[in-house]
Amino acid sequence: MKITGNTVLAVLVGSIAGFLLGWAVYGILLDPFYQARCPHRHLIMRDMETVRVWGLFVAYVFNALFLTYVFSIAAVRGAGRGFSVGAIAGALTTAAYDLMMFSTTNMYTKEVYLVDVPAGAIFTGVIGALIALVLGRGR
């Protein structure tokens, strides 16, 4: 991947969008659903006051780097293509992670995983659309 102003901006936009969208989708919209289906929440989840916000942001930087790298190699440009490729990447990575968690922990009930995969696909699709738009600037 060639590092240009567009690639740096794409990672920045993807990181900020992921952080804010993650807060809205997972921190507000889906949180009550997840809480109700996490039998041992008090043992494994942090209170909102002790969440390591910096760690979440860095995680979204890595996510944006991953998508920007893939989109650069595959020449993904434009919101529609960015959404579809991002959604596929999001569905596959979320399904893999969720299946590992479902198989090895009692963290959530199975209903969470059935909701989490499509949520992850849409979530990553939106971030992918933004990254692809930035990568396509000036072309």
C-alpha positions in Angstrom: 0.0 0.0 0.0 1.4 3.3 -1.0 1.1 5.9 1.7 -0.5 9.1 0.4 -2.5 11.9 1.8 -5.7 10.1 0.9 -4.6 6.9 2.7 -3.7 8.7 5.9 -7.0 10.7 5.7 -8.9 7.4 5.0 -7.5 5.8 8.1 -8.3 8.9 10.2 -11.8 9.2 8.9 -12.4 5.4 9.3 -11.0 5.6 12.9 -13.2 8.5 14.0 -16.3 7.1 12.2 -15.7 3.7 13.8 -15.3 5.2 17.3 -18.4 7.4 17.0 -20.5 4.8 15.3 -19.4 2.1 17.8 -20.5 4.3 20.6 -23.9 4.9 19.0 -24.5 1.3 17.8 -22.9 -0.8 20.5 -22.7 1.6 23.4 -26.3 2.9 23.1 -28.5 1.1 20.6 -27.5 -2.6 21.3 -26.2 -2.3 24.8 -29.5 -3.1 26.6 -29.9 -6.2 24.3 -26.4 -7.4 25.1 -26.7 -6.7 28.8 -29.9 -8.7 29.1 -28.1 -11.7 27.5 -24.8 -11.6 29.3 -25.3 -13.9 32.3 -21.9 -13.0 33.9 -21.8 -9.3 32.9 -20.8 -8.1 36.4 -17.7 -10.4 36.3 -16.4 -9.6 32.8 -17.6 -6.1 31.7 -16.2 -2.8 32.8 -18.5 -0.1 34.1 -18.7 2.9 31.7 -16.6 4.9 34.1 -13.7 2.5 33.8 -13.8 1.7 30.1 -10.4 2.4 28.5 -11.6 4.8 25.8 -8.1 5.2 24.4 -8.0 1.4 23.8 -11.2 1.5 21.9 -10.0 4.3 19.7 -6.7 2.5 19.0 -8.7 -0.6 18.1 -10.7 1.5 15.5 -7.4 2.8 14.1 -6.3 -0.9 13.5 -9.7 -1.6 11.9 -9.4 1.4 9.6 -5.8 0.4 8.7 -7.0 -3.1 7.8 -9.9 -1.8 5.6 -7.7 0.9 4.0 -5.0 -1.7 3.2 -7.5 -4.1 1.7 -9.3 -1.4 -0.2 -6.0 -0.1 -1.6 -4.9 -3.5 -2.8 -8.3 -4.3 -4.4 -8.8 -0.7 -5.7 -12.1 -0.3 -3.9 -13.4 3.2 -4.5 -16.9 4.7 -4.1 -19.4 4.4 -1.3 -21.4 1.5 -2.8 -18.4 -0.7 -3.4 -16.8 0.3 -0.1 -20.0 -0.6 1.8 -20.3 -4.0 0.1 -16.7 -5.0 0.6 -16.7 -3.6 4.1 -19.9 -5.4 5.0 -18.4 -8.7 3.7 -15.2 -8.2 5.7 -17.2 -7.2 8.8 -19.5 -10.2 8.5 -16.7 -12.6 8.1 -14.5 -11.2 10.9 -17.4 -10.8 13.3 -18.7 -14.3 12.6 -15.2 -15.8 13.1 -14.7 -13.9 16.4 -18.2 -14.6 17.6 -18.0 -18.3 16.9 -14.7 -18.6 18.8 -16.4 -16.8 21.8 -19.5 -18.9 21.6 -17.5 -22.1 21.5 -15.1 -21.2 24.3 -17.0 -19.0 26.7 -20.4 -18.4 28.4 -20.2 -14.7 27.8 -23.4 -14.3 25.9 -26.5 -16.3 24.9 -26.7 -17.5 21.3 -29.2 -14.7 20.4 -26.4 -12.1 20.8 -24.3 -13.8 18.2 -27.2 -14.0 15.8 -27.6 -10.2 16.1 -24.0 -9.4 16.3 -22.9 -10.7 12.9 -25.4 -8.6 10.8 -24.7 -5.6 13.1 -21.0 -6.0 12.5 -21.6 -6.3 8.7 -23.6 -3.1 8.6 -21.3 -1.3 11.0 -18.2 -2.2 9.0 -20.0 -1.5 5.7 -20.6 2.1 6.7 -17.0 2.6 7.8 -15.9 0.9 4.5 -18.1 3.3 2.5 -16.5 6.3 4.1 -12.9 4.9 3.7 -13.6 4.1 0.0 -15.0 7.6 -0.6 -11.8 9.2 0.8 -9.6 6.8 -1.2 -11.4 7.8 -4.4 -11.0 11.5 -3.9 -9.3 13.3 -6.8 -9.5 10.3 -9.1 
